[in-house]
């Protein structure tokens, strides 16, 4: 995984609200956290020039969360309302941290199946 330069992002504990709950397995949350950190690394590397370019990057990350849903289910969990909101909030945080405060959170995660 690439090094993240953005200090605000580096200090962020992604999916924080989900850790500590027995419902969400830490092993799977760690994978979700890695998806978000990799998204940040890609944004830093590719430097999207506009929202369309940002949405293309977040679509890939959202699809990775779609794939992660099966792992949640295998552990007796799922990406339900609380998890959806936490994931969406982290996507929004990432957009804002990289200067895209005008991003539409629904478009950031438009590819979601959860």
RAJOKA-V37601 format. One record per pair of residues at least 12 apart in sequence whose C-alpha atoms are under 6 Angstrom apart, sorted by sequence separation. I is the first residue (numbers start at 1). J is the second residue. If there is no record, write none. Layout:
BEGIN
I	J
I	J
END
This chain:
BEGIN
92	105
14	33
4	41
2	41
62	109
66	113
58	108
62	112
59	111
55	108
23	77
END
